[in-house]
Amino acid sequence: MQGEKRGSQPQLELPEMPPSQKKRWESMAKGLVLGALFTSFLLLLYSYAVPPLHAGLASTTPEATAPCSPAPTEPEAATLLANGSAGGCHPQRDIVFMKTHKTASSTLLNILFRFGQKHRLKFAFPNGRNDFDYPAFFARSLVQDYRPGACFNIICNHMRFHYDEVRGLVPPNATFITVLRDPARLFESSFHYFGSVVPLTWKLSGRDKLAEFLQDPGRYYDPHGYNAHYLRNLLWFDLGYDSGLDPGSPQVQEHILEVERRFHLVLLQEYFDESLVLLKELLCWELEDVLYFKLNARRDSPGEAGLLRDRQPGLGPRHTERA
């Protein structure tokens, strides 16, 4: 009997939690459960309310692809080609500006806004945003107050280009323009400007993040990462093509020729003033129509100088911008 008592372990009795403290913990547990349920409900509601982002081209219905039908009361001169009349040059008022990123495009956008307001032209504006649901492909349904057959004079906000969708919003003889930039300079500008919204760059800990990234791009870049398109062939992506396409693919040359066919003028950011002279001639505008102040300009950074040390000196950064 004494051995059994010695070998048995005494049982510990936990003190009972005071009623007030027990009630408080129960309230906290109920709050957490209700919070989790409410969050799940909001996520479910969001999934139904917001359409998913698809990498492919936007699908359209036959009704949505109805061609643009200019009103018969519009002046004939408003839809003539820049040199489309035997009587001389007529100012072109139907313009599609494929606004690319980090290419002085905000300055050109301001020029178009000013011209459009002066002549009371009809703009195709995004519906509730300052871009057409970028980086998704452009669709006519994204245009504010769009109706099948609606016709616009000017389209110029950021989009991921979808030629067929854009083509149906303007008269058949509309002028298509865009602006491009030296790829290395574009990458440097894009890397610094968009870095805060590209999680791939957040794990760069060095002071010069660009140099660290270039030392081992494969370590930090993931083509499927969120906002990864800002870090590779951004202009190619804006124009509606696959930014991950192998440079040796025959599709590259095909797409370049396609751009040449679709756009009447491709401006160069490094030769912005010269490009505006060509634009003035193409559109048959007055000199005052293309005068401008630089918008969102920034000075060259040390990182850019290092990155472009071996680039051609003739392509100096004559005009840079933030947006």
C-alpha positions as CSV (number, residue, x, y, z in Angstrom):
1,M,0.0,0.0,0.0
2,Q,2.8,2.3,0.8
3,G,4.6,1.4,-2.4
4,E,1.5,2.2,-4.5
5,K,1.2,5.6,-2.8
6,R,4.8,6.4,-3.4
7,G,4.6,5.4,-7.1
8,S,1.4,7.3,-7.9
9,Q,1.7,10.8,-9.5
10,P,-0.2,13.6,-7.8
11,Q,-2.9,15.2,-10.1
12,L,-2.6,18.9,-10.7
13,E,-5.8,20.8,-10.8
14,L,-5.8,23.9,-12.9
15,P,-7.5,26.9,-11.3
16,E,-10.8,27.7,-12.8
17,M,-10.8,30.9,-14.9
18,P,-12.7,33.8,-13.4
19,P,-16.1,34.3,-15.0
20,S,-15.3,37.8,-16.2
21,Q,-12.1,36.6,-18.0
22,K,-13.8,33.6,-19.4
23,K,-16.6,35.8,-20.9
24,R,-14.0,38.1,-22.4
25,W,-12.2,35.2,-24.2
26,E,-15.5,33.8,-25.5
27,S,-16.4,37.3,-26.9
28,M,-13.0,37.5,-28.6
29,A,-13.4,34.0,-30.1
30,K,-16.8,34.9,-31.4
31,G,-15.4,38.1,-32.9
32,L,-12.7,36.2,-34.8
33,V,-15.2,33.7,-36.2
34,L,-17.5,36.4,-37.3
35,G,-14.6,38.4,-38.8
36,A,-13.4,35.3,-40.8
37,L,-16.9,34.7,-42.1
38,F,-17.4,38.3,-43.1
39,T,-14.0,38.4,-44.9
40,S,-14.9,35.2,-46.8
41,F,-18.2,36.8,-47.8
42,L,-16.5,39.9,-49.1
43,L,-14.0,37.8,-51.1
44,L,-16.8,35.8,-52.6
45,L,-18.7,39.0,-53.5
46,Y,-15.6,40.5,-55.0
47,S,-15.0,37.4,-57.2
48,Y,-18.4,37.8,-58.7
49,A,-18.3,41.5,-59.0
50,V,-14.9,41.9,-60.6
51,P,-14.1,40.0,-63.9
52,P,-10.9,38.0,-63.8
53,L,-7.8,39.2,-65.7
54,H,-7.1,37.1,-68.8
55,A,-3.8,37.1,-70.6
56,G,-5.5,36.4,-73.9
57,L,-7.4,38.8,-76.2
58,A,-10.7,40.2,-75.0
59,S,-13.7,38.3,-76.3
60,T,-16.4,40.3,-78.0
61,T,-19.9,39.7,-79.2
62,P,-21.0,40.4,-82.8
63,E,-23.1,43.3,-81.5
64,A,-20.1,44.8,-79.7
65,T,-18.0,44.6,-82.9
66,A,-20.3,46.8,-84.9
67,P,-18.1,49.2,-86.9
68,C,-17.9,52.9,-86.2
69,S,-20.7,54.9,-88.0
70,P,-19.9,58.6,-88.3
71,A,-22.9,60.9,-88.0
72,P,-24.0,62.2,-91.4
73,T,-24.0,65.8,-90.0
74,E,-20.3,65.7,-89.2
75,P,-18.2,68.1,-91.4
76,E,-16.6,66.2,-94.3
77,A,-13.3,67.8,-93.5
78,A,-13.2,66.2,-90.1
79,T,-12.9,62.7,-91.7
80,L,-10.6,63.5,-94.6
81,L,-7.1,62.1,-94.7
82,A,-4.3,64.6,-94.0
83,N,-3.7,64.9,-97.8
84,G,-6.9,63.3,-99.0
85,S,-8.3,66.2,-101.0
86,A,-7.3,67.6,-104.4
87,G,-7.9,71.0,-103.0
88,G,-5.0,70.8,-100.6
89,C,-4.2,69.7,-97.0
90,H,-7.0,69.3,-94.5
91,P,-6.3,69.0,-90.7
92,Q,-6.7,65.5,-89.5
93,R,-9.1,65.2,-86.5
94,D,-9.5,61.4,-86.2
95,I,-6.5,60.1,-84.3
96,V,-5.6,57.0,-82.4
97,F,-2.6,57.5,-80.1
98,M,-1.3,54.3,-78.7
99,K,0.0,55.7,-75.4
100,T,3.1,53.8,-74.3
101,H,4.8,53.9,-70.9
102,K,7.8,56.1,-70.0
103,T,8.1,57.6,-73.5
104,A,7.1,61.3,-73.2
105,S,3.6,60.1,-74.0
106,S,2.1,62.4,-71.3
107,T,3.4,65.4,-73.2
108,L,1.9,64.2,-76.5
109,L,-1.3,63.4,-74.6
110,N,-1.6,67.0,-73.5
111,I,-1.1,68.2,-77.1
112,L,-4.0,66.0,-78.2
113,F,-6.2,67.2,-75.4
114,R,-5.5,70.8,-76.3
115,F,-6.3,70.2,-80.0
116,G,-9.4,68.2,-79.2
117,Q,-10.8,70.9,-76.9
118,K,-10.0,73.6,-79.4
119,H,-12.1,71.9,-82.1
120,R,-14.7,70.3,-79.8
121,L,-13.8,66.8,-80.8
122,K,-15.2,63.6,-79.2
123,F,-12.8,61.7,-77.0
124,A,-13.0,58.0,-76.1
125,F,-12.3,58.1,-72.3
126,P,-12.0,55.1,-70.0
127,N,-15.0,54.3,-67.9
128,G,-14.1,55.2,-64.3
129,R,-10.3,54.9,-64.6
130,N,-7.4,56.9,-66.2
131,D,-6.6,53.9,-68.4
132,F,-8.5,51.2,-70.3
133,D,-8.2,48.5,-67.6
134,Y,-4.5,48.1,-68.2
135,P,-2.8,45.5,-68.3
136,A,-5.8,43.7,-69.7
137,F,-6.4,44.0,-73.5
138,F,-8.4,46.9,-74.7
139,A,-12.1,46.3,-75.3
140,R,-14.7,48.8,-76.6
141,S,-16.9,48.1,-73.6
142,L,-14.3,49.9,-71.5
143,V,-15.1,53.2,-73.2
144,Q,-17.3,55.6,-71.2
145,D,-20.8,55.8,-72.6
146,Y,-20.0,53.4,-75.4
147,R,-22.8,52.1,-77.6
148,P,-22.5,49.7,-80.6
149,G,-21.7,51.8,-83.7
150,A,-20.5,54.8,-81.6
151,C,-17.8,56.9,-83.3
152,F,-15.0,58.9,-81.7
153,N,-12.4,61.3,-82.9
154,I,-9.5,60.7,-80.5
155,I,-8.4,57.8,-78.4
156,C,-5.3,58.4,-76.4
157,N,-5.3,56.9,-72.8
158,H,-3.1,54.0,-71.7
159,M,-4.2,50.6,-72.9
160,R,-2.8,47.3,-74.0
161,F,-3.4,47.5,-77.7
162,H,-6.0,45.5,-79.4
163,Y,-6.1,46.7,-83.0
164,D,-9.5,45.3,-84.1
165,E,-11.3,46.7,-81.0
166,V,-9.7,50.1,-81.4
167,R,-10.3,50.1,-85.2
168,G,-14.0,49.9,-84.7
169,L,-14.2,53.1,-82.7
170,V,-12.9,55.5,-85.2
171,P,-13.6,56.4,-88.9
172,P,-11.9,54.2,-91.5
173,N,-9.3,56.9,-92.4
174,A,-8.2,57.7,-88.8
175,T,-4.5,58.3,-88.3
176,F,-2.7,55.8,-85.9
177,I,0.4,57.0,-84.1
178,T,2.5,55.8,-81.2
179,V,5.9,56.7,-79.6
180,L,8.8,54.4,-78.8
181,R,12.0,54.7,-76.8
182,D,15.5,53.1,-76.6
183,P,14.8,49.8,-74.8
184,A,17.7,50.1,-72.3
185,R,16.7,53.6,-71.2
186,L,13.1,52.5,-71.0
187,F,14.0,49.6,-68.8
188,E,16.0,51.8,-66.4
189,S,13.2,54.3,-66.1
190,S,10.5,51.6,-65.7
191,F,12.5,49.7,-63.1
192,H,12.8,52.7,-60.9
193,Y,9.3,54.1,-61.4
194,F,7.3,50.9,-61.2
195,G,9.6,49.1,-58.7
196,S,7.2,49.8,-55.8
197,V,4.4,47.9,-57.5
198,V,6.5,44.9,-58.7
199,P,6.9,42.5,-55.8
200,L,9.8,40.8,-57.7
201,T,12.0,43.7,-56.8
202,W,11.1,43.9,-53.1
203,K,13.7,41.4,-52.0
204,L,16.5,43.5,-53.5
205,S,18.3,44.8,-50.4
206,G,21.2,46.7,-51.9
207,R,21.4,50.4,-52.3
208,D,21.7,50.2,-56.0
209,K,18.8,47.8,-56.7
210,L,19.1,48.1,-60.5
211,A,22.8,47.0,-60.5
212,E,21.9,44.1,-58.1
213,F,19.0,43.0,-60.4
214,L,21.2,43.1,-63.5
215,Q,23.9,40.9,-61.9
216,D,21.4,38.0,-61.6
217,P,18.1,38.8,-63.4
218,G,17.0,35.1,-63.3
219,R,17.0,35.2,-59.5
220,Y,14.6,38.0,-59.3
221,Y,12.5,37.9,-62.4
222,D,9.5,35.6,-62.8
223,P,7.4,36.1,-66.0
224,H,4.3,35.0,-64.1
225,G,4.9,37.4,-61.2
226,Y,2.5,40.2,-60.4
227,N,3.2,43.2,-62.6
228,A,6.2,41.4,-64.1
229,H,5.4,43.0,-67.5
230,Y,7.0,46.3,-66.3
231,L,10.4,44.6,-66.2
232,R,10.7,43.0,-69.7
233,N,9.9,44.4,-73.1
234,L,7.3,46.9,-71.8
235,L,6.7,48.5,-75.2
236,W,6.2,45.1,-76.8
237,F,3.7,44.3,-74.1
238,D,1.9,47.7,-74.5
239,L,1.5,47.1,-78.3
240,G,-0.3,43.8,-77.5
241,Y,2.4,41.3,-78.1
242,D,4.0,38.6,-75.9
243,S,6.8,40.3,-74.0
244,G,8.3,36.8,-73.2
245,L,8.7,36.0,-76.9
246,D,12.1,34.6,-77.9
247,P,14.1,37.3,-79.8
248,G,15.0,34.7,-82.4
249,S,11.4,33.8,-83.1
250,P,10.2,34.6,-86.7
251,Q,7.1,36.2,-85.0
252,V,9.3,39.1,-83.9
253,Q,9.8,40.3,-87.4
254,E,6.2,39.6,-88.3
255,H,5.0,41.8,-85.4
256,I,7.4,44.6,-86.4
257,L,6.1,44.6,-89.9
258,E,2.6,44.6,-88.5
259,V,3.3,47.7,-86.4
260,E,4.7,49.4,-89.6
261,R,1.5,48.6,-91.5
262,R,-0.9,49.7,-88.7
263,F,0.7,53.0,-87.6
264,H,1.1,55.9,-89.9
265,L,3.8,57.4,-87.7
266,V,6.0,56.1,-84.9
267,L,7.6,58.9,-82.9
268,L,10.9,58.4,-81.1
269,Q,11.2,59.8,-77.6
270,E,14.9,60.5,-78.1
271,Y,14.0,62.7,-81.1
272,F,10.8,64.1,-79.8
273,D,10.9,67.5,-81.3
274,E,11.8,66.1,-84.8
275,S,9.0,63.6,-84.4
276,L,6.6,66.4,-83.7
277,V,7.6,68.1,-86.9
278,L,6.7,64.9,-88.8
279,L,3.5,64.7,-86.9
280,K,2.6,68.2,-87.7
281,E,3.1,67.5,-91.4
282,L,1.2,64.2,-91.3
283,L,-1.8,65.7,-89.6
284,C,-1.7,69.0,-91.5
285,W,-1.8,71.0,-88.2
286,E,-0.5,74.5,-87.4
287,L,2.8,75.0,-85.6
288,E,1.0,76.2,-82.5
289,D,-0.9,72.9,-82.3
290,V,2.3,71.0,-81.4
291,L,3.9,73.5,-79.1
292,Y,4.4,72.0,-75.6
293,F,5.8,72.2,-72.1
294,K,7.6,69.1,-70.8
295,L,5.4,67.0,-68.4
296,N,6.6,64.7,-65.7
297,A,10.2,65.1,-66.7
298,R,13.1,63.9,-64.5
299,R,16.8,64.2,-64.5
300,D,19.0,61.3,-65.5
301,S,20.0,59.1,-62.6
302,P,23.5,57.6,-61.9
303,G,22.1,54.2,-62.5
304,E,21.0,55.1,-66.0
305,A,24.4,56.5,-66.8
306,G,26.0,53.2,-65.7
307,L,23.5,51.0,-67.5
308,L,23.9,52.9,-70.8
309,R,27.7,53.4,-70.7
310,D,28.1,51.4,-73.9
311,R,25.1,52.7,-75.7
312,Q,25.2,54.9,-78.8
313,P,26.0,58.5,-77.8
314,G,23.6,59.7,-80.5
315,L,20.6,58.4,-78.5
316,G,20.9,60.8,-75.6
317,P,18.0,61.3,-73.2
318,R,16.7,64.5,-74.7
319,H,13.3,64.0,-73.1
320,T,12.4,61.8,-70.2
321,E,9.2,61.5,-68.2
322,R,7.7,59.8,-65.2
323,A,4.3,58.8,-66.6
